[in-house]
Amino acid sequence: MEDIIAVLIPIIGFVCLVVIIKAVLDSRLKRRLAETHASEELVRALTKADLDKRQHISLKWGILLVLTSIAFLLIEIFDLEAKDPGAFGILIGAIGLGLLVVHFLQRGER
């Protein structure tokens, strides 16, 4: 189990870094639009797209976290070790399944 955690820590750190950089760049873009007095339609479209995106992100993370926890539960039930390929398969499969579920849910809304 410690091996999985040792692999996940750098990945999670990288994801956090990317999210922080994206947040800073988005805020700079919004500030620049406000400074240049962009058209009201453009600002409204960007705001609506941002709101829609935020609503879908919470759904996506909820589904991914639930399926990941189910994968860890299955790994524990089957008494797999961190070095077993089956453990990685269950974990990656659960995350992939979660992303597919989110994709089909979002596709159905359009």
PyMOL commands that set and color helices and strands:
alter all, ss='L'
color gray80, all
select helices_A, chain A and resi 2-35+40-77+85-109
alter helices_A, ss='H'
color red, helices_A
deselect
rebuild
show_as cartoon
